[in-house]
Amino acid sequence: MKFLAIIEATVREGIARKTILGMFIVSTITILLAIFLFQLNAIQHGLLSPATGHVRTGQNQQPMQLLGVTVLDMMWMGVSAFLLLISIFVGSFVTAGFVTSLMEKGTIDLLLSKPVERWLYIAGRYVGAVLIILAEVAYLVLGLWLVAGISLGSWSPNFLISIFAITLAFAGVYSLVTLFGVLTRSSWFAIIIVLALYILVGFIIPLARFIDRLLNGAPTEGVLSTIASGLQYIMPARGLNTLISHTILLQPVTITPIFITAGLSVLYLAISCFAFSKKEF
Amino acid sequence: MDLAIASNNIVKTYGRGSKAVHALRGVSLSVQEGEIYGLLGKNGAGKTTFIKCMLGIVFLNSGEGSLLGYPFGSVHAKEQLGYLPENHRYPLYLTGEQTLAYFGKLSGIPKAALGERIDRTLKIVGMAEWRTTKVRKYSKGMMQRLGLAQALINDPKLILLDEPTDGVDPVGRKEIREVLIRLKNEGKTIFLNSHLLSEVERISDRVAIMDHGTIVKQGSIDALTRTDHVYELTVTNTRPELLTALGSSLLRTNGSLLEISCETPEMLNSVMDTIRASGGVIESMVPKKSSLEDVFVDLIKGSAVTHD
């Protein structure tokens, strides 16, 4: 009951901040745009034109092939990668305040006077934010999938894995945002730190390889490269885009990224809860 | 009678080294169940920190304390208490009713009982007609009443109030005072933090005066304001020679009011005999009482000298 009350309050706050509404409006515009685009002959031809080697079996049209991959699948991969990126960054921006608003003067005293274990507040806010993003992502992905399916007559159920993977990716990144939000009490600092960490890890691997090459004189994995590569395993959400792509292409999928992101999410959330329970206000 | 609050040598210091702020320097006090206890002090005296220590919002450096028999900060204690913080903030997008529902759920009130609790609490604080109005439209006084309502939503045994009449107009203050007295009559224990001395004096059974993180004096209002060995006599038909005859016993005169200092009852009787012998008529005689404000100012001045 108490946990649900905290989740409910988080969702209400999201509604009040127009966060959810804004994201739904953008999602709706995207779906409407997709409806319009899929009606265009040029788009339909591009995706389904028989001149480019697609086959017709009975009443069904099969999409054309490009480099062994269907154009439609390429579109789904592009869309899912775009949604993944947008959901993580926009989602983190609009939900980062949920944790820090909890710690505002005048609010925190009231909350901590209630018979609620401290960690429940952080966990409830976190779950509330993830549920909001889940709803947003589900709405957009299902909308696009239905529009494409109805317009093109081609259904790609594997694309729906994006709902799960994108939400998980967001949950992973948001666990870091939550941690730094608790530590710094500033949503902006939290986002900047997390963004900087991802950029750093993104740059540090090629940089480490370059230095290793300079030092060793050969393109081998040196100590620096190994350490730098290891760093990516402490960053949630890595590898999930590949997982979506492989699922769409029906290629063999490794579920390691799921476990890594889920595990890191739980770890960072647990540290956030611990830090919050030891904090004075 | 059981103790609602017991604290023993509570020490709380913020920061370390040269930047350390000694907020509480060994605070010991006890509050009986069913009484209204006022904690007085200037801003920054440590009153709010003491409440935060009780609730576990900040952690003690040393000392120990209990609320309703449970350690400070215990969830079990919080189930039976209500708290109105200073400068409290509520989600502005909620209505008064929704705000109480939220805090009621956090207090563990079952869903079935929540509606009835909200109705009753809003009625107690006189906010029933504003229940569906958004909090953002509330005035400061209404906000304070809502704060009181959320503190009462779980029907607590112990109510901690930090400046409950802050920003409230005189009529609102009177109403809040009446609510507090009604709650006391229902057997609730009320711990009141305030720098508004007259408010505290009117309703508290006992008070403590805090300065620089220490309790400089505590006791009943009566005991604190009583001035030992000084009496106020209303005497008519006084003559100039009477004033001379009273000598050093006479501290002050103001028309028919004589302020007399007598160390013993015998001395007091002797003074009264002198007045009668001079033809004076004693209409009344009462032990002199200081106002709580006088006591407070004297104590704080004394404490400031010590700390300087």
Interface residues (C-beta under 8 A of the other chain):
Chain A: M1 K2 L4 A5 I6 E8 A9 R12 E13 I15 A16 E104 K105 G106 T107 I108 D109 L110 L111 L112 S113 K114 P115 V116 E117 E280 F281
Chain B: K52 L55 G56 I57 V58 F59 V75 H76 K78 E79 L81 G82 Y83 P85 N87 H88 R89 Y90 P91 L92 Y93 L94 Y102 F103 K105 L106 S107 G108 P110 K111 Q150 L160
